């Protein structure tokens, strides 16, 4: 009887996990192909029929592209843009969401609905307006000009609002009884209690800033490009060398994978909290 029950449990797990693994491989297919191409020698890349797996692992593409491009300079540019993008986005989006979640005033829901409605406007529609604004402010060819237009996004405001709404009102009341200002309550009481939401926003903003491609090309000179934009110069001059392009792209996405693995636990908690909220 026990053996039959154990066999049935194993069968159920196999029926669940095998389709999930196949689906995961399907979703990871483009990245695995990119990784495979980056490890192939030139002959394998252009072979017909195309080789999915390299005949042998060769890191020559990584060495060559690292020597050709000034990766450290472009990585440093990307780190500056990403750091200020993540930090100020968390601060400003949470400050925007806090009154929409906690305060009681007329028109609060109308303001929130109006904010959500702006999500249907494509980001590309704002490129001209953003360029004219940044140009008027004298921020062309500056990292501030890259970061400024994306600091407050409606999606992040929505996530923070849902997280703040899940905190009992007694927490804020206790802060007010101790004489704390609203700003101090937000920073010292509320923010530590929404760490999962902060992790989610931090991850999304990290990905968006690290992969920032078109906007930096529009307003920056080549020497100030972030890594994703700098890789476009490889595509222009060495479009035949897919190995270099693939190796550079793999190097550029490694930090995103590391950050995701470090924040995975908070990421899942934050997403589930936003859905429930």
N, C-alpha and C positions, 0 to 999 in steps of 0.2 A: 504493500500500500504506500509506504514511504517512498519507495523507488519510483512508483508511478507518479506520485505527486512531484517528486524532484524532476523527473523527466519532462512533465508538463510545464514546470516553471522554466526549465532550460529552453524548451521549444518556444514559449511565449517571449522570452528575452531575445532569442535568435530572430524571431519574426519582427520584433521591434527594432533591434539594433542594426541588423543588416540593411534594411531600407534607409535608416538614418545615416549610416556610414556611406552608402552609395550617394545619397543626396548631398552629404557634406563634401564628398570627392567632386561631385558635379559643380557645386558652388565654388570650390577651391580650384577648379580646373584652370581658369586663366592665370592665377598666380603660380600654380605648379608648372604650367607651360613656360611662364616667364622665367621662373627659377631654372628650369631645365635648359632653356635657350642661353641663359647667362653662363652656364657651365659647359656649353658645347664649344668645340673648336669651330672655326669658320666653315669648314667643309660640311660639317654635320648640319649646320643651320640651313644651308641652301640645298641639301640633299632632297631628291625626289624618289619615292614618296617621303614627305617630311618625317624626320625622326622625332618621336615623342620623348624618348629617354636618350641622354648622351651616351655614346659608346664608351667614353671614359670621362672622369671628372677633371676639368681643367680650369684653374682660377686665373688664366691669362687675361680674360676680359676684364676682371676686377682690377688686376694690377695695371693694365694699360689705361683704363678709363680714370683710375685714381691718379696716375702720373700725368695724364693729359689735362684734366680739369683741376682747378684749385678747390678741392672739395672742402677743405677746412674753412676757407673763407665763406663759401656758400652755406655750409652748415651753420657757421656762426651767425650769418645774416638770418637764417631760418630760426635759430634759437631765439634771437632778439625779438623777431616778429611774433613768434609763438608765445614766448613768455608774457609779453605785454598784452597780447590778444587774449590769452587765457585768464590772466589775473584781473584785468579791467572788465572783461566780459562777465566774470562771476560777480564782481562787486556791483556793477551797474545794473545787470539783469536782476539780481536779487533785491537791490534797492527799488527797482521798478515794480517787482512782483509783491514786495512786502505790503504796501498799502492796499493793493488790489485783493490781497488775501485776508488781511487782518482788520483794516479800518472799515467803519460803516459810514458811508456817505451816499448821497443821491447820485445816480448816474454811474455807479461803480460797474455794474454789469454791462451798461451800454459801452463804457470805455473798453472793457475787456473784450466784448464781442467785436468792437471796431478794430481792436488790435489783431484779433484772430483773423478777421476778414482780410487784413493786409497780406496774409500768408499766401493768398492766391496770386499775388503779383510776382512775376518771375524776377529773379535777382538781376538778370541781364537788363531789365527795363530801367534799372537805377544807375547803370554805368555812366551815362552822359551827365545826369544830375550830380552824381558823386564826383566825377572828374571836374565839372565846373566849380563845385563847392571847394574841393581840395585845392584847385588852382587859385581861387579867390583867397583862400587862407594862406597861400604861399607854401604849401606842403608838398609840392611836386618833388619827386626824387628824395623823399624822406620816409623813414620807417613809420613815423606817426601817420603819414598819409595813407600807408598801406593798412594800418590797424584800425584807424578811426571809423570808417564806414561800417565795419562789421561788429562793433563793440556791443550793441544791443540788438538782439534778435528776438522775434516774437516767440519762437519755439522755446528758447531758454527761459523767457519770462513765464511762459505757460508751465514749464516743469517746476520752476521755483514756486509759483503760486500754488500749485497742487501740493508741493511739499510743505509749505507754510500752513496750508489749510488743515493738514493732518496733525498739527501740534495743538494740544489742548489749550484753551484760552486761559486756564489757571496759571500757566507759565508766564504769560505776559502780565497778568494781574499781579502776580507775586513781585515781579520786577517793578511795577508801578507803585506798589505799596512800600517798597524799599527806597523809593524816590529816584529810580533810574530814569534817565531820559529815553525817548523812543529810539534814538540812534544807538544808545548803549544796549537797550533790550534787543534790538536787531542783531548787533554784533556779538554780544556776550551770551545771550540766552538762545536766540533763534538759530543763528548760523551753525553752532556746534550740533544742533539737533537735526540738521538736514544734510549731513555729510554724504549720504548716498546720492542725493540730487546734485550736490556740488561735484561729486566724482563723475557723474554722467555728463554734466555740462563741461567739466574740464576735459573729458575725453573727446566729446564732440568738437569743442573749440580747438583742442590740440590737433585733431585730424584736419579740421578746416584750415587752420593757420599753417600747419606743416605742408599741406598739399596745395596751398594757395598758388595759383598758376597765372590766370589771365590778368587780374587786377595789378599785381606787381609788374607785369610786362608793360602795362599801359602807363604807369606813372614812375617807374624806376629806370635808372640807367643799368646797363648790363652788369657793372661791377657790384651793384647792390642787390642783384637778384637773389631770392631764396632758392633752395635746392631744386624744387620742382620746376621753376621757371628756367633755371640754368640748364636743366637737362634738355630743354627745347633747342639749345644751341647744338647739342649733339645730333639731334634729329635733322637739323638744317644742313650741317656740314658733313655728317657721316651717316646719311640715311640708309646706306647699304650695309652698315655695320650694326646689325641688330644685336649682336653679342654685347657691344659697348652700351647700347641703350638699355638693354635688359639688365646688365650688371649695375648701371647707375640707378635704375629704377628700384632694384632690389635693395641697394644700399639706402635709398631714400625712405623706403617703407619700414625698414627694421625698427627705428624708434617708435613708430606707431604700434607695431606688434608688441614691443616691450611694455609700452604704457598700457595697452589694453590688458595684457596679462597681469600687470600690477593692480589694475583697478577693476578687474573682472567681477569680484565679489560685490563691490559697491555699485558697479554698473547695473547688475541684475536687480539689486535691492531698489535702486533709484527708479529704474524703468517700471517695476511692479508697483512702487509707491505712487508714481505719476498716474498709472492706469486706474488704481483704486481710488485715488484722491478725487 
